[in-house]
C-alpha cells in the first residue's frame, strides 16, 4: 500500500509537556518482575499498571510528590518523589505477612461468584444501551479527529547513522511519550472534521466529513484507514475492584482488569464507573506485551466522558496509541500510530428524514473537503501545539531534499510494486510480475505500465507486453476503465488480452482482462504443468452501485481458446461442420450479468479504483452467463448460473472461521474449454478456494457444489505449550469438499480431448481434503500440510502436499 511504508523514513518534530514524569520497574525480593502491579499518584485517580516485565511509565500535567505501588500479597509501597522527572526507579515489593482486608485485587483466574467487580460489570452491561447518545431518540454532534505517526526510540546512534546523514536538522527537538516514556519524532499528521447524526428508532447513523487537512502526503486516506482498522473487539477476562472516589462530584468505582494468561489477545488497564448510572467516566486500556499480535509492541486506549447531568455521560475524548516495531524488546525502534478523537456540541431529539441517512457512495471526496486555515481555526476542537503545527512546514521542506525523495521512491516501489514516473503521470510495473515460468513459454518476462495521476483517478489505462523465451512469442494486454457517475458509481471498462493462461483456477472467476495468471507467475510447480491455454479475450462491461456495497454489472466477452501444448493437452471437440469432424479452437461470445453484495465492506477513495480497508465482510455473488451461437461466429448455445457465499466468523477466544459455499450449473452442451473445472493447485503457494492435492483439470463438471472451511485459532493452543509460547505461532485447520457431475452429452462432445485429458467428475462421492497449518512463522510465513481424503485410485493422485504463503499480518 502506497504511503504505509515510507512514513518510517519521513521526519518532523513534536513536543508534549508534563509536570510529573516517572518510569521504572517493579520487582520482588528475588528480583523477579511483578506484572500488573498498580502504580498511581497519591490522592489522585491517575495511575497505570506494570507490564509483563514489571515496567511502567506514568505522566501527569499536575505536580505530585508521592507515588503508591500495590499488589496482592505485597506490602503497599509509598515512594516520595525527589525529582519531578524520574525514569529509572526500581521498586522492590516485600511480601506481606498477612493479607490486609481492604486489598481486594486478586491475581490469577477470577471467580465470577462473589466478585464485586463482576457485579459492577453486570450493571454496566445492563445499562450499556441506555447511557450516552443511545438513551435519546435522535442525536447529533461534532467530531474532530487527528491521526499522527511518530518515529520512536530516537538515540544518538540513529541520528548519526548513514541513513539520516544530511537530515540531522530534523532531530533538533525531541520529546518523551507520556504513555511509554520513549523519545519520539512526529512524521505525519492528518486532521478531519465532521458532523455525525443518528436515529436510534430506525437504527441509522451517518457521518458527513466537512474538512480534511494533511501534512503533504497524498495517500493519507490509506494511512488513516490503516490506523482506524486497528480498533478491534478484544476480550478482557479478569476484573477486580481497586478503589472508589468522587470524580466531578460523582461517586465512582475503579475497576482493574488484566489477562488470565499470557499470549491471549486481551487488554490490561482500569476504568472509573459511576455508582448510580453505571456509565463509564474514564477508561484506559493497554494490550499486554505477551499478546499474540505481530509488529505491535503496545496498544493504549484512553477515553474520557463528560457528565452532562445526573443521568447522561457523553464521550468527550478518545485517544489511541499503537507502538509498531519488528520485535517487542524495550530498546527496539519503531513507529507510533496515534489517533485522537474529540466530540462536542451534542444535540438531541431533532428528527431528520430517513433519506438523510442514505450512505454516500464516495464517503471521502478529498477534492471537496480540503479547507483553509480559517475553517480549522473555527472547527478544530482540540488546538494543535506549536510543534504539531510545525509538521506541515517541515514535511513540505523535506520533500525538496534529494536524499529524502530517494528514500520515498525506494520504499514506495516496495509497497506498491510500481515505479512512479511523475512527469508522465505513469507507473511502471508491477515489478513483482516481471519474471515467470511455465512449460509452454519457458522463462518469461513481462513489462507493464498504468496511468496514475492520483489515487482518486476517475479513469485509468493499464497494459503490458510479455515475451516467452521458449515459444519466442510476444503477448500483450490492454485495458481501461472510467468512472462515469460518482454518485451511482457507474463505470465502463473494457480491453483485450492475448496470452497463455491456466484456466480452471477458480469456479467463479471474473472477466478481468488483466487478471494475474498462475501460468505466467509461478516458477515451480508440482508435477507436469502442461494443461495451458492460448486465450484471446476481449471484454466490454458496465457496472453500477445502486446501494452501498451492492454492485450490478452487465457486459459481453468474446474469446478464442486453444491448447498451448497440443501434444500434452487437448481442447478438441466433435464438430460436424469441420472437414475432419473435429475442431481444436473455440470461438465464443458470452453475455454476462453479475450481482455482488458485500455487506459491511469498508473502502477508501472515490475514484475508479477503490481500496478495501477491512476483511470482516461477507460476500454474496450471483453470476449468469449466456452463450449465443452465431454471434461473431460463436460456436455454442448455453447458459451458466453460479452462486457463491463467503462469510468470516469471529468465534470469540477460539479464533476466526472463514467459510465459503459455491454452487453452479451449466445448461446446454459445451466442450471442455467451457466447462467448470474443479480448481486444483499445482503450485507451492497456499491459495484459499482451491484444492491443493488436485492437479489442474483432474475433475471437470457441468454441475457442482463446493464447501471450504478454514479456521485460525490464533495461537490458542500453542500459547499453552511453554517452549512454543514465545514464538507466537498460530494453528490453522481446514476442510474442503466438492461434489460434481458431468452429463453424457458433454462427455461425448469432448471425446477427442480425452486422449490426454481424462474427463472425470466427483459424482460417486464428495471429494474432500483436510489440512493442518502453522502460521506466523517468523511473523511472515505460513505452512500448510494438506491431505487428500479419497479418490486415491486416480492416476498420479497426490496423497499429501505442503504449501506455504508469505504475508504481513497483525
C-alpha positions in Angstrom: 0.0 0.0 0.0 1.4 3.4 -1.0 2.1 5.6 2.0 2.2 3.0 4.7 5.9 2.1 4.3 7.6 5.4 3.5 6.3 7.1 6.7 9.1 5.4 8.7 11.6 7.5 6.6 9.7 10.8 7.0 10.7 13.2 9.7 9.3 16.2 11.8 9.1 17.2 15.5 6.5 17.5 18.2 6.5 18.3 22.0 4.2 17.3 24.8 4.6 18.8 28.2 4.1 17.2 31.6 4.7 18.3 35.2 5.5 14.9 36.7 7.0 12.0 34.8 8.1 8.7 36.4 9.2 5.4 35.0 11.0 2.3 36.1 10.5 -1.3 37.2 8.7 -3.2 40.0 10.3 -6.4 41.2 10.0 -8.7 44.2 12.7 -9.5 46.8 14.2 -12.1 44.4 14.5 -9.7 41.6 11.6 -11.2 39.6 9.3 -8.8 37.8 5.9 -8.0 39.4 3.4 -7.9 36.5 0.2 -5.9 36.6 1.1 -4.1 39.9 -0.9 -0.9 40.5 1.1 2.4 40.2 -0.7 5.6 41.0 -0.1 9.1 42.3 -1.2 9.5 45.9 -4.6 11.3 46.4 -5.4 11.1 42.7 -7.2 8.9 40.2 -4.2 8.9 37.8 -2.4 5.6 37.6 -1.2 2.8 35.5 -0.3 -0.9 35.7 3.1 -2.5 35.2 3.6 -4.6 32.0 4.6 -8.2 31.7 8.2 -7.3 32.6 7.2 -5.2 35.6 8.0 -1.9 33.8 5.8 1.2 34.0 5.7 4.8 32.9 3.3 7.4 34.3 3.0 11.1 33.4 0.7 13.9 34.7 0.3 17.5 34.0 -0.1 18.0 37.8 2.6 18.2 40.4 2.8 15.1 42.6 5.2 14.3 45.4 4.3 10.7 46.2 3.6 7.5 44.2 2.0 4.4 45.6 2.6 0.8 44.3 0.4 -2.1 45.4 -0.3 -5.7 44.6 -1.9 -8.6 46.3 0.4 -10.5 48.6 2.8 -7.5 49.0 3.1 -4.6 51.4 1.9 -1.4 49.8 4.9 0.7 48.8 4.8 4.5 49.2 7.6 6.4 47.4 8.5 10.0 47.9 9.5 11.6 44.6 12.7 13.6 44.9 12.5 14.8 41.3 9.6 15.7 39.1 11.2 13.6 36.3 12.5 10.2 37.3 12.8 7.4 34.6 15.0 4.8 36.4 13.0 4.0 39.5 13.4 0.5 40.9 10.7 -0.6 43.4 11.3 -3.7 45.4 8.0 -5.2 46.8 8.1 -7.0 50.1 5.8 -9.9 50.7 3.1 -9.1 53.3 3.0 -11.2 56.5 -0.8 -11.5 56.1 -3.3 -10.1 53.5 -5.0 -6.9 54.5 -8.8 -6.9 54.3 -9.0 -3.7 52.3 -6.8 -5.1 49.5 -9.2 -6.8 47.1 -7.1 -7.0 43.9 -6.6 -10.8 43.2 -4.1 -12.2 40.8 -4.7 -15.2 38.6 -8.1 -16.5 37.4 -11.0 -14.7 39.0 -14.2 -16.3 40.0 -17.4 -14.7 38.7 -19.1 -15.6 42.0 -18.9 -13.2 45.0 -16.7 -10.8 42.9 -17.7 -7.2 43.4 -16.0 -6.1 40.2 -18.1 -8.6 38.2 -21.3 -7.4 39.9 -20.5 -3.9 38.8 -19.8 -5.0 35.3 -23.2 -6.7 35.0 -24.8 -3.4 35.9 -22.6 -1.6 33.3 -23.6 -4.2 30.6 -27.3 -3.8 31.5 -27.0 0.0 31.1 -24.8 -0.1 28.0 -27.5 0.8 25.5 -29.1 3.3 27.9 -26.0 5.5 28.6 -24.7 8.2 26.3 -26.4 9.0 23.0 -28.3 5.7 23.0 -30.9 7.0 25.5 -32.2 9.6 23.0 -34.4 9.1 20.0 -32.1 11.2 17.8 -28.6 12.7 18.3 -26.0 14.8 16.6 -22.5 16.0 17.4 -19.3 17.5 16.0 -16.3 15.2 15.6 -12.7 16.2 15.3 -10.1 13.6 14.5 -6.3 13.8 14.5 -4.1 11.0 13.2 -0.4 11.1 13.7 2.6 8.9 13.1 5.9 9.3 15.1 9.3 7.7 14.8 10.2 6.5 18.3 13.1 5.4 20.4 15.4 8.1 18.9 19.0 7.8 20.1 22.4 9.2 19.1 23.3 6.1 17.1 20.2 6.6 14.9 20.8 10.3 14.5 24.4 9.7 13.4 23.6 6.8 11.1 24.3 7.0 7.4 20.5 6.7 6.7 20.0 10.2 8.2 23.2 11.8 7.0 22.3 15.3 5.8 18.9 15.1 7.6 20.2 15.7 11.1 18.4 19.1 11.4 15.0 17.3 11.9 16.2 16.0 15.3 16.6 19.4 16.9 13.6 18.9 19.1 12.5 15.6 20.6 10.2 14.7 23.4 9.0 11.8 25.5 5.8 9.9 25.2 3.5 10.2 28.3 2.5 6.6 27.8 5.7 4.7 27.1 8.5 7.1 28.2 10.2 6.9 24.9 11.6 9.7 22.8 9.8 10.2 19.5 9.6 12.4 16.4 6.3 13.1 14.5 6.4 12.3 10.8 2.8 12.5 9.7 -0.3 14.5 10.7 -3.9 14.4 9.3 -6.9 16.3 10.6 -10.6 15.6 9.9 -13.7 17.5 11.0 -17.2 16.0 10.5 -20.8 16.2 11.6 -22.4 13.0 12.9 -26.1 12.4 13.4 -28.1 9.3 14.1 -31.6 8.0 14.9 -31.9 5.2 17.5 -35.5 4.5 16.4 -34.6 3.5 12.9 -31.0 2.4 13.9 -29.3 4.7 11.4 -26.2 6.8 11.6 -24.3 8.9 9.2 -21.1 10.9 9.3 -20.6 13.9 6.9 -16.9 14.8 6.6 -16.7 18.6 6.1 -12.9 19.2 6.3 -9.6 17.4 5.8 -6.0 18.6 6.1 -2.8 16.5 6.0 0.9 17.0 6.2 1.5 16.8 2.5 1.3 13.1 1.5 -1.5 12.5 -1.0 -2.1 8.9 0.2 -3.2 9.9 3.7 -6.6 8.1 3.2 -4.8 4.7 3.2 -2.8 5.7 6.3 -5.9 6.8 8.2 -7.8 3.7 7.3 -4.8 1.6 8.5 -4.9 3.2 11.9 -8.7 3.1 12.2 -8.7 -0.6 11.4 -6.5 -1.3 14.5 -9.7 -0.9 16.6 -10.9 -4.4 17.3 -13.2 -6.2 19.7 -11.0 -7.7 22.4 -11.8 -9.9 25.4 -11.0 -8.8 28.9 -11.2 -11.7 31.3 -10.2 -10.8 34.8 -11.7 -7.9 36.8 -11.1 -6.6 40.3 -12.4 -3.7 42.4 -9.5 -1.4 43.4 -10.8 1.9 44.7 -13.6 4.4 44.9 -13.6 8.2 44.8 -15.5 11.3 43.8 -15.0 12.4 40.2 -16.7 15.6 39.1 -18.9 15.3 42.2 -20.0 11.8 41.2 -19.1 8.7 43.3 -17.2 6.3 41.1 -15.7 2.8 41.4 -12.2 2.0 40.0 -12.1 -1.4 38.3 -8.8 -3.1 37.3 -8.7 -5.8 34.6 -5.8 -7.9 33.3 -5.4 -11.1 31.3 -5.9 -14.6 32.7 -2.9 -16.0 30.9 0.0 -14.9 28.6 -0.3 -14.7 24.8 -4.0 -14.1 24.9 -5.3 -11.1 22.9 -6.6 -9.2 25.9 -6.2 -5.8 27.5 -5.0 -4.7 30.9 -5.9 -1.4 32.5 -8.6 0.2 34.6 -11.7 2.3 34.4 -13.9 4.6 36.6 -17.6 4.0 36.6 -20.4 6.0 38.2 -22.3 4.2 41.1 -25.8 5.2 40.0 -25.9 5.4 36.2 -23.2 2.7 35.7 -21.8 4.9 32.9 -18.0 4.9 32.3 -16.3 8.1 33.4 -12.8 7.3 32.3 -11.1 4.2 30.9 -7.6 3.3 29.8 -6.5 0.1 28.2 -3.2 -1.4 27.2 -2.7 -4.6 25.3 -0.4 -7.0 27.1 3.1 -7.3 25.8 2.8 -11.1 25.5 -0.4 -10.8 23.4 -0.1 -12.7 20.1 0.0 -9.7 17.8 2.7 -9.1 15.2 4.5 -5.8 14.7 2.6 -4.2 17.6 4.5 -3.8 20.9 2.0 -1.6 22.7 -1.6 -0.5 22.2 -3.0 2.1 24.6 -6.6 3.4 24.5 -7.9 6.2 26.8 -11.4 7.6 26.9 -12.9 10.5 28.8 -16.6 11.2 29.3 -18.4 14.4 30.2 -21.1 14.4 32.9 -24.0 16.4 31.4 -26.4 15.8 34.2 -27.3 13.2 36.8 -28.0 10.6 34.2 -26.1 11.5 31.0 -22.4 10.6 30.4 -21.2 11.5 26.9 -17.9 10.6 25.3 -15.7 13.6 25.2 -12.2 12.4 24.1 -10.9 9.1 22.6 -7.2 8.6 22.4 -5.3 5.6 20.9 -1.6 4.9 20.7 -0.1 1.9 18.9 3.7 1.2 19.1 4.7 -0.7 15.9 8.1 -2.4 15.8 9.8 -5.5 14.4 10.1 -7.0 17.9 8.9 -6.4 21.4 12.2 -5.6 23.1 12.3 -2.4 25.1 15.1 -0.9 23.1 13.7 -1.7 19.7 13.0 1.2 17.4 9.6 1.6 15.8 6.7 3.8 14.9 3.8 5.3 16.9 0.4 5.4 15.4 -1.8 7.9 17.3 -5.5 8.7 16.9 -7.2 11.4 18.9 -10.9 12.0 18.5 -12.8 14.8 20.3 -16.6 15.1 20.5 -18.5 18.3 21.2 -21.7 20.3 20.5 -24.2 17.4 21.2 -27.8 17.9 20.2 -30.7 15.5 20.9 -34.2 14.7 19.7 -34.1 16.6 16.5 -35.6 14.2 13.8 -34.3 14.0 10.3 -36.0 12.4 7.3 -34.9 8.8 6.6 -33.4 9.9 3.3 -30.8 12.0 5.2 -29.1 8.8 6.4 -28.6 7.4 2.9 -24.9 6.4 2.7 -22.7 8.2 0.1 -21.0 6.0 -2.5 -17.9 8.2 -2.1 -17.6 8.9 1.6 -14.3 10.9 1.4 -14.1 13.1 -1.7 -10.9 15.0 -0.7 -11.2 17.4 -3.6 -14.3 18.9 -1.9 -13.2 18.9 1.8 -9.6 20.3 1.8 -10.2 23.5 3.8 -8.2 26.7 4.6 -6.8 27.9 7.9 -9.9 29.9 8.7 -12.0 26.8 8.7 -9.7 25.0 11.1 -9.4 27.9 13.5 -13.2 27.7 13.8 -13.7 23.9 13.9 -10.6 22.4 15.5 -12.0 21.0 18.7 -8.5 20.5 20.2 -5.8 23.0 19.4 -2.5 22.0 17.8 0.5 22.9 19.9 3.4 24.8 18.2 5.3 21.6 17.3 2.3 19.9 15.7 1.8 23.0 13.6 5.5 22.6 12.5 4.9 19.2 11.0 3.2 20.8 8.0 6.0 23.2 7.3 8.9 20.7 7.9 7.5 18.0 5.7 7.0 20.4 2.8 10.7 21.2 3.2 11.7 17.6 3.4 10.1 16.7 0.1 12.6 19.0 -1.6 15.6 17.2 -0.1 17.0 14.8 -2.8 18.0 12.1 -0.2 14.5 12.1 1.3 13.0 11.8 -2.2 15.2 8.8 -2.9 14.0 7.1 0.2 10.5 7.9 -0.6 10.8 6.4 -4.1 12.5 3.2 -3.0 10.0 2.4 -0.3 7.1 3.4 -2.5 8.2 0.8 -5.1 8.4 -1.9 -2.4 5.0 -1.0 -1.1 3.0 -0.5 -4.3 5.0 -2.6 -6.8 5.2 0.3 -9.2 7.9 2.7 -10.3 6.5 6.2 -10.4 7.3 8.5 -13.3 5.7 11.7 -12.1 6.4 13.8 -15.2 4.5 11.4 -17.4 1.8 10.6 -14.8 2.7 7.0 -15.3 3.6 3.9 -13.2 5.8 1.2 -14.5 5.2 -2.3 -13.2 4.2 -4.3 -11.4 7.8 -5.2 -10.6 6.5 -8.5 -9.0 5.2 -9.7 -12.4 8.5 -9.1 -14.2 9.6 -12.8 -14.4 7.8 -16.1 -14.6 8.0 -19.6 -16.0 5.7 -22.2 -17.5 6.0 -25.3 -19.7 4.8 -23.5 -22.8 6.8 -20.3 -22.7 9.8 -21.4 -20.6 11.3 -18.4 -19.0 9.1 -15.3 -19.4 9.5 -11.6 -18.8 6.7 -9.0 -18.6 6.8 -5.2 -18.7 3.7 -3.2 -17.7 2.5 0.3 -17.1 -0.5 2.2 -16.0 -1.7 5.8 -15.9 -1.6 7.3 -12.4 -2.4 11.0 -11.7 -3.5 10.2 -8.1 -5.3 7.5 -6.0 -8.7 9.0 -6.9 -8.3 9.0 -10.7 -11.6 8.9 -12.5 -10.1 6.9 -15.3 -7.2 4.5 -15.7 -5.5 2.7 -18.6 -3.2 -0.2 -18.0 -1.2 -2.5 -20.3 1.6 -4.9 -20.6 3.7 -6.9 -23.0 5.4 -10.2 -22.3 7.8 -12.5 -24.2 8.5 -16.2 -23.8 12.0 -17.4 -24.5 10.8 -21.0 -25.3 8.0 -20.3 -27.8 9.6 -17.0 -29.0 6.2 -15.2 -29.0 5.1 -11.8 -27.7 1.9 -11.5 -25.6 0.0 -8.4 -24.6 -2.8 -7.0 -22.6 -4.5 -3.6 -22.7 -7.5 -2.4 -20.6 -9.1 0.8 -19.5 -11.9 1.9 -17.1 -13.7 5.1 -16.5 -16.0 6.4 -13.7 -18.9 8.0 -15.5 -21.0 9.0 -12.5 -19.6 9.2 -8.9 -22.9 9.1 -7.1 -24.1 5.8 -8.6 -20.5 4.6 -9.3 -21.3 3.9 -13.0 -18.2 2.5 -14.5 -17.5 1.4 -18.1 -14.5 -0.9 -18.7 -13.0 -2.9 -21.5 -9.9 -4.3 -23.0 -8.1 -7.1 -24.8 -5.6 -9.8 -23.7 -3.8 -12.3 -25.9 -1.7 -14.5 -23.7 -1.2 -18.0 -22.2 -3.4 -18.8 -19.3 -4.1 -21.5 -16.7 -7.8 -21.9 -16.9 -9.8 -23.5 -14.1 -8.1 -22.0 -11.1 -11.5 -20.7 -9.8 -15.0 -21.9 -10.1 -16.5 -18.3 -10.1 -13.8 -16.4 -12.0 -14.5 -12.9 -13.1 -13.8 -11.5 -16.6 -10.9 -9.2 -15.6 -9.0 -8.7 -18.7 -5.6 -8.2 -17.0 -6.1 -10.7 -14.2 -2.8 -12.2 -12.9 -2.2 -15.7 -14.3 -0.7 -18.6 -12.4 0.7 -19.8 -15.7 2.8 -16.6 -16.0 3.8 -16.1 -12.4 4.8 -19.5 -11.0 8.4 -20.5 -11.1 7.9 -24.0 -9.6 5.0 -26.4 -9.8 4.1 -29.9 -8.6 4.0 -32.4 -11.4 3.6 -31.5 -15.1 2.1 -28.1 -15.5 1.2 -28.6 -19.2 -2.5 -28.0 -19.3 -2.3 -24.4 -20.6 -4.5 -22.5 -22.9 -3.9 -19.8 -25.6 -6.5 -17.2 -24.9 -7.6 -14.1 -26.9 -10.1 -12.3 -24.8 -12.0 -9.1 -25.5 -14.4 -7.6 -23.0 -16.8 -4.7 -22.5 -18.6 -4.2 -19.2 -20.8 -1.7 -17.4 -21.2 -1.7 -13.6 -23.2 0.4 -11.1 -23.7 0.5 -7.3 -27.3 1.5 -6.7 -26.9 0.8 -2.9 -23.8 0.8 -0.7 -21.8 -2.4 -1.3 -24.3 -3.7 -3.9 -22.7 -3.9 -7.3 -24.6 -4.8 -10.5 -22.8 -5.3 -13.8 -23.6 -6.4 -17.3 -21.3 -6.9 -20.3 -20.0 -9.1 -23.0 -16.9 -11.1 -23.8 -15.5 -12.7 -26.9 -12.8 -15.2 -26.6 -10.9 -17.8 -28.7 -9.4 -20.7 -26.8 -6.9 -23.3 -28.0 -4.3 -25.6 -26.3 -0.9 -24.0 -25.8 0.7 -27.5 -25.7 -1.4 -29.7 -28.1 0.9 -32.7 -27.7 0.2 -32.8 -23.9 -3.2 -31.1 -23.5 -6.2 -31.1 -25.8 -9.3 -28.9 -26.1 -10.6 -30.8 -29.2 -14.3 -31.4 -29.5 -16.6 -33.0 -32.0 -17.6 -30.6 -34.8 -19.8 -31.9 -37.6 -19.2 -28.8 -39.7 -15.4 -29.3 -39.7 -13.9 -31.2 -42.6 -12.2 -33.5 -40.1 -15.2 -33.7 -37.8 -13.0 -32.3 -35.0 -12.2 -28.7 -34.1 -9.3 -27.5 -31.9 -10.3 -23.9 -31.3 -13.3 -22.5 -29.5 -14.8 -19.2 -30.6 -17.4 -17.9 -28.1 -19.3 -14.7 -27.4 -20.9 -14.5 -23.9 -23.3 -12.1 -22.3 -22.6 -11.8 -18.6 -24.8 -10.4 -15.7 -23.4 -10.3 -12.2 -24.7 -9.3 -8.7 -22.1 -8.8 -6.0 -23.2 -7.9 -2.4 -20.6 -7.2 0.3 -22.4 -6.1 3.4 -20.0 -4.5 6.0 -17.3 -3.8 3.4 -15.3 -0.6 4.0 -13.4 1.2 1.3 -11.4 4.4 0.8 -11.1 6.7 -2.2 -13.7 7.8 -4.6 -12.0 7.2 -7.9 -12.5 4.4 -10.5 -10.4 2.1 -8.3 -11.0 2.0 -4.5 -9.2 0.1 -1.8 -10.6 -2.2 0.8 -9.7 -1.5 4.4 -11.2 -4.5 6.2 -11.7 -8.2 5.6 -14.5 -8.8 8.0 -17.4 -8.6 5.5 -19.3 -11.4 3.8 -19.6 -11.7 0.0 -22.6 -12.9 -2.0 -22.1 -13.4 -5.7 -24.7 -14.4 -8.3 -23.4 -14.7 -11.9 -25.3 -15.5 -15.1 -23.6 -16.3 -18.4 -25.4 -16.7 -21.7 -23.5 -18.0 -24.8 -25.2 -17.4 -28.1 -24.2 -19.4 -31.2 -23.6 -17.4 -34.3 -22.9 -14.1 -32.7 -19.4 -13.2 -34.0 -19.3 -16.8 -35.3 -19.7 -18.2 -31.8 -19.7 -22.0 -31.6 -22.1 -22.8 -28.8 -25.5 -22.0 -27.2 -25.6 -22.5 -23.4 -26.4 -20.8 -20.1 -24.5 -21.0 -16.9 -25.7 -20.0 -13.4 -23.3 -19.6 -10.5 -23.6 -18.7 -6.8 -21.1 -18.2 -4.0 -21.3 -17.1 -0.4 -18.3 -16.3 1.8 -18.6 -15.4 5.4 -15.9 -14.8 8.1 -17.0 -15.8 11.7 -15.3 -14.4 14.7 -15.7 -17.0 17.4 -14.6 -15.1 20.5 -11.4 -16.5 22.0 -11.5 -19.5 19.7 -10.3 -17.6 16.7 -11.7 -16.9 13.2 -13.5 -19.2 10.8 -13.8 -18.5 7.1 -16.5 -20.4 5.2 -17.4 -20.4 1.5 -20.2 -22.2 -0.4 -20.2 -22.4 -4.2 -22.9 -23.7 -6.5 -23.1 -23.9 -10.3 -25.0 -25.4 -13.2 -24.3 -25.3 -17.0 -27.4 -25.7 -19.2 -26.6 -27.0 -22.7 -23.8 -28.9 -24.4 -20.4 -27.3 -24.2 -16.8 -28.6 -24.7 -14.0 -28.9 -22.1 -12.9 -25.3 -22.6 -16.3 -24.0 -21.4 -17.0 -26.5 -18.6 -16.5 -25.8 -14.8 -13.1 -27.2 -13.7 -12.7 -28.0 -10.0 -9.8 -25.7 -9.1 -6.6 -27.7 -8.4 -3.4 -26.2 -7.2 0.0 -27.4 -8.5 1.9 -24.5 -7.1 3.7 -24.4 -3.7 1.6 -21.5 -2.6 -1.5 -21.8 -0.3 -4.5 -20.5 -2.2 -7.9 -20.4 -0.4 -10.7 -21.7 -2.7 -8.5 -24.3 -4.4 -7.8 -28.0 -3.7 -4.0 -28.2 -3.2 -3.9 -32.0 -3.7 -5.7 -31.9 -7.1 -4.0 -31.5 -10.4 -5.3 -29.0 -12.9 -8.3 -30.5 -14.9 -8.3 -33.6 -12.7 -12.1 -33.1 -12.1 -14.3 -31.4 -14.7 -18.0 -30.7 -14.1 -21.1 -29.0 -15.6 -22.9 -29.2 -12.2 -21.1 -28.6 -8.9 -21.4 -27.8 -5.2 -18.3 -27.0 -3.1 -17.6 -26.0 0.5 -14.4 -24.5 2.1 -13.9 -24.2 5.8 -10.7 -22.7 7.3 -10.2 -21.9 10.9 -7.4 -19.9 12.5 -7.2 -20.5 16.3 -4.8 -17.5 16.6 -2.4 -19.4 18.9 -4.9 -20.5 21.5 -3.3 -23.9 21.9 0.3 -23.2 21.1 0.3 -20.5 23.8 -0.3 -23.1 26.4 2.8 -25.0 25.5 5.7 -23.4 27.4 8.6 -24.0 24.9 6.3 -22.8 21.9 4.7 -19.8 23.7 7.5 -17.4 22.9 7.2 -18.0 19.1 3.6 -16.7 18.9 2.7 -19.4 16.4 -0.9 -19.8 15.2 -2.6 -23.0 14.4 -4.9 -23.5 11.5 -7.2 -26.3 10.3 -9.2 -26.6 7.1 -11.5 -29.0 5.4 -12.9 -28.6 1.8 -15.1 -30.8 -0.3 -16.7 -30.8 -3.7 -19.4 -32.8 -5.5 -19.9 -32.5 -9.2 -21.5 -34.2 -12.2 -20.9 -34.3 -15.9 -23.5 -35.2 -18.5 -23.1 -37.9 -21.0 -23.7 -35.4 -23.8 -20.8 -33.2 -22.6 -18.5 -36.2 -22.3 -19.3 -37.3 -25.8 -18.8 -33.7 -27.2 -15.3 -33.6 -25.8 -14.4 -37.2 -26.6 -11.4 -36.2 -28.8 -9.9 -34.4 -25.8 -9.9 -37.4 -23.6 -6.9 -38.9 -25.4 -4.6 -36.9 -23.0 -7.2 -35.2 -20.7 -9.5 -37.7 -18.9 -12.9 -36.2 -18.2 -14.0 -37.2 -14.6 -16.4 -35.6 -12.1 -16.6 -36.4 -8.4 -20.1 -37.7 -8.7 -19.9 -41.0 -6.9 -18.9 -39.4 -3.7 -17.8 -36.0 -2.4 -14.1 -35.4 -3.0 -12.6 -33.9 0.2 -9.3 -32.7 1.6 -8.1 -31.6 5.0 -5.2 -29.5 6.2 -3.3 -28.6 9.3 -1.3 -25.4 9.2 1.2 -23.4 11.3 1.0 -19.7 10.8 3.1 -16.7 12.0 6.4 -18.5 11.5 9.0 -15.7 11.9 5.9 -13.4 11.7 5.7 -13.6 7.9 5.4 -17.3 6.9 2.7 -20.0 7.0 3.0 -23.7 6.2 0.0 -25.9 5.4 0.2 -29.7 5.4 -2.5 -30.9 3.0 -4.0 -34.4 3.0 -6.2 -36.0 0.3 -9.2 -37.8 1.7 -10.3 -40.0 -1.2 -10.2 -40.8 -4.9 -6.7 -42.1 -4.2 -7.0 -44.5 -7.1 -6.9 -41.7 -9.6 -3.7 -41.8 -11.8 -0.8 -40.0 -10.1 -3.1 -38.9 -7.2 -1.2 -36.8 -4.7 -2.0 -38.1 -1.2 0.0 -35.4 0.6 1.5 -32.0 -0.1 3.0 -28.9 1.6 2.1 -25.4 0.6 3.0 -22.1 2.1 2.5 -18.4 1.9 4.1 -15.1 2.9 2.3 -12.2 4.3 2.4 -9.3 6.8 -0.5 -9.7 9.2 -1.1 -8.5 12.8 
